[in-house]
Amino acid sequence: MKKIGILTSGGDCGGLNAVIKGAALMAHSKGLELFVIPNGYAGLYNLIDQECLVRLDQERLDRFDATFAGSEAGHSRVKIKAISNPEKYNRIKAGMKKFELDGLVISGGDDSGSVMVDLNQNGIHCIHAPKTMDLDLQTYSVGGDSTINRITEFVHDLKTTGKTHNRVLVTEVFGRYAGHTAFRSGVAAEADCILIPEIPADWDVVYRHISERFTRRIRQSDVHSGTYTIVVAEGLKNADGSDIVDEAAGVDAFGHKKLAGAGKFTCQEIQKRMKADPAMPLFMKETGMFVEGIYEIPEVREIHPGHLVRCGSSSAYDTNFGFEAGAAAILLLLDGKTGVTVSKVKGRKVEYIESEKAIVQRHVDLEQVALYESLGICFGRVPVEYDPILREVEGVYDRIY
């Protein structure tokens, strides 16, 4: 093995440039050459038509920073299996042969990982470096920590405007199927309520929590000032477990329906209950806020940080993990491994698992949720009692994610 290609796919996030640099630097140390395949799987499919590829030598690596979020290699959302061309896999192989590429390092999430599995099954040697800010793979995935830190900062900072206007603030964040980023960022920002796909929301439970905590804060403030913060994952489920989707919209390349707005839906459910609550106008009058016909219930606002949570800079954690994952991917290819996902690097041990197993969705641990319910955070359900198991361990450190 002398030449390797690297591509990144799916959503952008922190840590990807560290994966690219880690792979390139390890390739250099082993006497190999690493080439960027631009624009994700679209670029791979069209490789045969390219005139040249960028070789990641030291001079080219110096042009971008490992701590930059996003990807120097570029992305696209393309499912190779869905391409109608019956010669699609031979076309990709021909492109790789043109540039003498012996294998691929692919960094992506569950959708991108499923394409990587498909390519491997069709005779294309690949190693998967796990990437998804949703943290819903079986391994840690680059991008998760960076996103959690960004969301935490936004939700925390929004409390200043929330307190100024006595608002209930609902911040909608990414997380279609799993609520890891909403969960961890909400906890870190000391959000009052965290709504995740794993727990269908009982809006009466949510409203009881709001009416007690929000009104208490404003009543107890000497200037009648207070806020209540909610972090909601985009994949929030209705109480019956159904998705909140836009049925009029189509589906993407991987068959996902367009989500219809969990933040907006949350605001509507809260406002509906505020208007029907006879105690709310009394509270508004008691705290000097009531103005008939204009200001009869508190304001409930939604915030969409959107792609701001996946851009900018990578966290130190993701930069470290990215370097390790990229370097490990090269070592696995050199050892003849293919169709596997880097799990972690521990000293001299490079751990990996089959990619088919790695991309199986991992959800938020609801027993962990119960711990935070005992600390007073609302998760849209009647709190479950936290009954811990206490055990002593020796010399074991496990990452929080």
C-alpha positions in Angstrom: 0.0 0.0 0.0 1.5 3.3 -1.2 -1.3 5.8 -1.9 -4.5 6.3 0.2 -7.4 8.6 -0.4 -9.4 10.4 2.3 -12.9 11.8 2.2 -15.3 13.2 4.7 -19.1 13.0 4.3 -22.4 13.9 5.9 -22.8 17.0 8.1 -19.9 19.2 8.9 -18.7 19.5 12.5 -15.6 20.0 14.7 -12.6 17.7 14.6 -12.7 16.6 11.0 -9.6 18.6 10.0 -7.8 16.9 12.8 -8.8 13.5 11.3 -7.4 14.6 8.0 -4.2 15.9 9.5 -3.8 12.8 11.7 -4.2 10.5 8.8 -1.8 12.5 6.6 0.9 12.8 9.3 0.7 9.1 10.1 0.9 8.3 6.3 4.1 10.4 6.1 5.7 8.6 9.0 5.0 5.3 7.3 6.3 6.4 3.9 2.8 6.6 2.3 1.0 9.4 0.4 -2.4 10.7 1.3 -4.7 12.4 -1.2 -7.9 14.4 -0.7 -10.9 13.2 -2.5 -13.0 16.4 -2.5 -16.7 16.8 -2.0 -17.4 13.5 -0.2 -19.1 10.6 -2.0 -20.0 12.8 -5.0 -16.3 13.4 -5.5 -15.5 9.7 -5.1 -18.1 8.8 -7.7 -16.7 11.4 -10.1 -13.1 10.6 -9.4 -12.6 9.1 -12.8 -13.3 12.5 -14.4 -10.8 14.5 -12.2 -7.5 15.7 -13.7 -5.6 15.6 -10.5 -5.8 15.2 -6.7 -4.3 17.3 -3.9 -1.6 15.4 -2.1 -1.4 16.3 1.6 2.3 17.0 2.0 3.5 19.1 4.8 3.3 22.3 2.8 -0.4 21.7 2.1 -1.1 20.7 5.7 0.2 24.0 6.8 -2.5 25.8 5.0 -5.3 24.8 7.3 -5.6 24.4 11.1 -6.6 21.1 12.8 -8.8 23.1 15.2 -10.9 24.6 12.4 -14.4 23.1 12.3 -15.7 21.9 8.9 -13.6 19.9 6.5 -10.9 20.9 4.2 -12.0 18.0 2.0 -15.6 19.1 1.6 -18.9 17.2 2.0 -21.9 16.0 0.1 -24.9 13.8 0.9 -24.8 11.0 -1.6 -25.9 7.4 -1.2 -23.9 5.4 -3.7 -26.3 2.5 -3.6 -29.1 4.8 -4.8 -27.2 5.9 -7.9 -29.0 4.4 -10.9 -25.8 3.7 -12.9 -25.4 -0.1 -12.8 -21.6 0.4 -13.2 -21.3 2.8 -10.2 -18.9 0.6 -8.2 -16.7 -0.2 -11.2 -16.7 3.6 -12.0 -15.4 4.2 -8.4 -12.8 1.5 -8.8 -11.7 2.9 -12.1 -11.2 6.3 -10.5 -9.2 4.8 -7.7 -7.1 2.9 -10.2 -6.5 6.1 -12.2 -4.9 7.7 -9.2 -3.3 4.4 -7.9 -5.2 4.6 -4.6 -5.0 1.4 -2.6 -7.6 2.2 0.0 -9.8 4.9 1.5 -10.2 6.6 4.9 -13.8 7.8 5.3 -15.0 10.0 8.1 -18.7 10.1 8.5 -21.7 9.2 10.7 -24.4 6.5 10.4 -25.6 7.4 6.9 -22.1 7.9 5.6 -20.9 4.9 7.5 -23.6 2.7 5.8 -22.2 3.9 2.4 -18.7 2.9 3.6 -20.0 -0.6 4.5 -21.6 -0.8 1.0 -18.4 0.2 -0.7 -16.4 -2.3 1.4 -18.8 -5.1 0.5 -18.3 -4.3 -3.2 -14.5 -4.7 -3.0 -13.3 -1.2 -2.1 -11.0 -1.1 0.9 -12.2 1.4 3.5 -11.6 2.3 7.1 -14.2 4.4 8.9 -13.2 7.3 11.3 -16.4 7.9 13.3 -17.9 11.4 12.8 -21.2 12.8 13.9 -22.1 15.6 16.3 -25.2 13.6 17.2 -23.1 11.1 19.1 -25.4 8.2 18.1 -22.8 5.7 16.9 -21.6 2.9 19.2 -18.2 4.6 19.4 -17.4 8.2 20.3 -17.6 10.2 17.2 -15.6 13.3 16.3 -17.7 16.5 16.5 -19.8 15.7 19.5 -17.9 17.5 22.1 -17.4 20.6 20.0 -21.1 20.9 19.3 -22.1 20.3 23.0 -19.7 23.1 24.0 -21.2 25.5 21.4 -24.8 24.8 22.4 -23.9 25.1 26.1 -22.5 28.6 25.5 -25.5 29.8 23.5 -28.1 28.5 25.9 -26.2 29.9 28.9 -25.7 33.3 27.2 -29.4 33.5 26.2 -30.4 33.7 29.9 -29.4 37.4 29.9 -32.1 38.2 27.3 -34.5 35.8 28.9 -34.2 37.5 32.3 -34.4 41.0 30.8 -37.7 40.2 29.1 -39.1 37.5 31.5 -39.3 35.0 28.7 -39.5 31.3 28.4 -36.7 30.5 25.8 -36.8 27.4 23.7 -33.6 26.5 21.9 -33.9 23.9 19.2 -30.8 21.9 18.4 -29.8 19.0 16.1 -30.6 15.4 17.0 -33.0 13.6 14.7 -33.1 10.2 16.4 -30.9 10.6 19.5 -30.8 13.4 22.0 -27.2 13.2 23.2 -26.2 16.8 22.3 -29.4 18.3 23.7 -29.0 16.2 26.8 -25.4 17.0 27.6 -25.5 20.7 26.5 -28.7 21.3 28.4 -27.2 19.8 31.6 -24.0 21.9 31.2 -26.0 25.1 30.5 -28.2 24.4 33.5 -31.3 24.4 31.3 -34.6 23.9 33.2 -36.1 21.4 30.7 -34.5 19.1 28.1 -36.6 17.4 25.5 -35.1 14.5 23.6 -36.4 12.0 21.0 -36.0 9.1 23.4 -38.8 10.5 25.6 -42.1 11.5 24.0 -43.1 14.8 25.6 -46.0 15.0 28.1 -46.8 18.7 27.7 -48.8 18.8 30.9 -45.7 17.7 32.9 -43.6 20.3 31.1 -46.1 23.0 31.8 -46.4 22.2 35.5 -42.6 22.4 35.8 -42.6 25.8 34.0 -45.5 27.3 36.0 -43.8 26.4 39.3 -40.2 27.3 38.5 -40.7 30.2 36.2 -43.3 32.1 38.3 -41.3 31.3 41.5 -38.2 33.0 40.2 -40.0 36.1 39.1 -42.0 36.4 42.3 -38.8 36.0 44.4 -36.8 38.5 42.4 -36.7 42.0 43.9 -37.1 43.4 40.4 -39.5 40.7 39.2 -37.0 39.2 36.8 -36.6 35.6 35.7 -36.4 33.2 32.8 -36.9 29.5 32.0 -34.8 27.7 29.5 -35.7 24.7 27.4 -33.3 22.8 25.1 -35.2 20.6 22.6 -33.8 18.2 20.0 -35.1 18.5 16.5 -36.3 14.9 16.5 -38.7 15.5 19.5 -41.6 13.1 19.5 -45.3 13.7 20.2 -46.8 12.2 23.2 -48.0 9.2 21.1 -44.4 8.6 19.9 -45.0 10.0 16.3 -42.5 12.3 14.6 -43.2 16.0 14.1 -42.5 16.1 10.3 -43.5 18.1 7.3 -45.6 15.7 5.3 -45.7 18.0 2.3 -41.9 18.0 1.9 -40.0 15.2 0.2 -37.2 13.0 1.6 -33.5 13.3 1.3 -31.0 10.9 -0.3 -31.2 8.6 2.8 -35.0 8.6 3.0 -35.4 11.0 5.9 -38.5 13.2 6.0 -38.1 16.9 6.7 -38.7 17.7 10.3 -41.4 20.4 10.9 -40.0 22.3 13.8 -39.7 21.0 17.3 -39.0 24.4 18.8 -42.0 26.0 17.3 -44.2 23.1 18.3 -42.9 23.3 21.9 -43.7 27.0 22.0 -47.2 26.4 20.8 -47.9 23.7 23.4 -46.7 26.0 26.2 -48.6 29.1 25.0 -51.8 27.0 24.6 -51.5 26.0 28.3 -50.6 29.4 29.5 -53.7 30.9 27.9 -55.9 28.2 29.4 -54.4 28.6 32.9 -56.5 30.9 35.1 -53.6 31.4 37.5 -51.4 33.0 34.7 -53.2 36.4 34.4 -53.2 36.6 38.2 -49.4 36.0 38.3 -48.9 38.7 35.6 -50.9 41.2 37.6 -49.2 40.3 40.9 -45.8 41.0 39.3 -46.8 44.1 37.5 -46.6 42.8 34.0 -50.2 42.5 32.9 -51.5 44.8 30.2 -55.0 43.8 29.0 -55.1 42.9 25.3 -51.3 43.3 24.9 -49.4 41.4 27.6 -51.6 38.9 29.3 -49.2 35.9 29.4 -45.4 35.7 29.4 -43.5 35.6 26.1 -42.4 32.2 24.8 -39.7 32.5 22.1 -37.9 29.9 20.0 -34.2 30.2 19.0 -32.5 28.3 16.2 -28.7 28.4 16.5 -28.7 25.9 13.6 -25.4 25.5 11.9 -23.7 27.9 14.3 -23.3 24.9 16.6 -21.3 22.9 14.1 -19.0 25.6 12.8 -16.1 27.8 14.1 -13.6 26.0 16.2 -13.1 22.4 17.4 -12.8 21.6 21.0 -9.5 20.3 22.4 -11.2 16.9 23.0 -12.3 16.6 19.4 -9.0 17.7 18.0 -7.2 15.1 20.1 -9.7 12.4 19.1 -9.5 13.4 15.5 -5.7 13.1 15.3 -6.0 9.7 16.9 -8.8 8.4 14.7 -7.1 9.6 11.5 -3.7 8.1 12.5 -5.3 4.8 13.5 -7.2 4.5 10.2 -3.9 4.6 8.3 -2.4 1.9 10.7 -5.5 -0.3 10.2 -5.2 -0.1 6.4 -1.5 -0.9 6.5 -2.4 -4.0 8.6 -4.8 -5.2 5.9 -8.0 -4.3 7.8 -11.0 -3.1 5.9 -14.7 -2.5 6.7 -14.0 -1.5 10.3 -14.4 1.6 12.4 -11.8 3.1 14.7 -13.0 3.0 18.3 -10.2 4.4 20.3 -6.5 4.6 20.7 -5.1 3.6 24.2 -1.4 3.9 24.2 -0.1 1.3 21.8 -3.6 -0.3 21.4 -5.6 0.7 18.4 -9.2 -0.5 19.0 -11.7 -1.0 16.3 -15.1 -2.7 15.6 -16.9 -3.9 12.5 -18.5 -0.8 10.9 -21.9 -2.6 10.5 -22.0 -2.8 14.3 -20.5 0.7 14.9 -23.2 2.5 13.0 -26.1 0.9 14.9 -27.8 3.8 16.6 -27.1 4.5 20.2 -29.6 6.3 22.3 -29.5 8.4 25.5 -29.3 6.2 28.5 -32.6 6.8 30.3 -31.2 5.7 33.6 -28.7 8.5 33.3 -31.6 10.8 32.6 -33.2 9.7 35.9 -30.1 11.0 37.7 -30.7 14.5 36.4 -34.4 14.3 37.0 -33.5 13.8 40.7 -31.6 17.1 40.4 -34.7 18.9 39.3 -34.4 19.0 35.5 -37.6 18.3 33.5 -37.4 15.8 30.6 -41.1 15.9 29.6 -42.2 12.9 31.7 -43.1 12.2 35.3 -39.7 11.9 36.9 -38.4 8.3 37.4 -36.8 7.6 40.8 -33.0 7.2 40.6 -32.0 4.0 42.3 -28.2 3.9 42.1 -25.9 0.9 42.2 -22.7 1.7 44.2 -19.5 -0.1 43.3 -15.8 0.5 43.8 -13.5 0.4 40.8 -9.7 0.5 40.5 -7.8 2.6 38.0 -10.6 2.8 35.5 -11.4 6.0 33.6 -14.2 6.0 31.1 -15.1 9.0 28.9 -18.4 10.7 29.7 -19.6 10.2 26.1 
